[in-house]
């Protein structure tokens, strides 16, 4: 379901890799981002590849937490992740199932 939002190639490209050596680590980092979104109150059914806010948020988390040596860059990507996550968790579109009211 929501555990396979991005392909290995998309994850590799996001951090500038062309080799497959770190695929497992990248997928684990993606899974951590997805889990954080769920734990913050975003419905699993809303975490889809078709939602550009979701994919951008996941990619920001991956970029922030995958071997960046430049701290400022990693911090900026983490900030984007947090801002997007907080925005989504404050909206009914991402936190309320269809047919429910908040």
N, C-alpha and C positions, 0 to 999 in steps of 0.2 A: 504494500500500500504506500504509505508516505515515506518509507525508508529508502526508496530509490528515486529520488527527485532528479538528481543530476547524473549524467553518465560519467564514467571514469575519465573520458576524454575532456569533458567540460571542466571537471575538477582539476585535471592536469593543466589544462590551458590557463585556468584562473590563477595558478601559481607559477606559470612559466616553465612547466616541465614537459618533456616529450617522451621520457622513459617511463616504464611501468613499475619501476622499483618501489614506488611509494603509494601505489594504488590502495592498498589495505589501510594505510594510515590516513589517506585522503577520505576514503569512504567512512572510516571511523570518526573523523572530524565532522563530516557531513551529518552522520548519525547523531553526534553530540549536539549539533546545531538544531536539528529537528527535535530532539528530546527537550532541549531548552525552550523551544517554541511551545511545545505541548505543555510543559510544566508551568509555563507562564500564563496558560489559559487559552491558547489558540487551539481551536479544534483540529484534530488530526485530519478530518475530512476537508479542511481548508488548506492543508499543506500539500499543494499540487504543483507540478511542473508548469502548468498553464498560467499560474499566478506570478507575474513578474516581480511583485513586491516580495513574495516568498523566496523566489530563486535568488534575487539580489541580496536578500537578508542572509540566506544560507551561504552564498559565495563570500559575503563580507566576513562571516564567521570563519570560514575556511581560510581566507586570506589572512585574517588577524591571528590565527592560531597555527599556521603551518610554516614553521621555520623561517620567519622573517627575521633578518638580522638588524633591520632598521626599526628601532622601537617606535618612532613617530608614525611610521606607516602602519605598523601593526595596531597601534592605539587608535588611529583614525578608522581603520576597518572595524575594530571592535566597537567604536562609538557609533558607526553606521548600523551595525547589528543591533545594538541596544536601543537606538532611536527608532528603528523600524519595528523591533519587537514591542516596544512600549506603545507605539502608535497602534499596531494591530491589536494588542490586548485591550486597548481602550475603545475599540469599535465593535459594534454588534456584528458587523459583517464577518469578523474572524472568531468571535467568541460565543455566538448564539446559534443554536441549531435552527434550521428552517422551521417556521411554525411556532417557535418559542418567542417570548418577549423578555426583555432584560429588565 
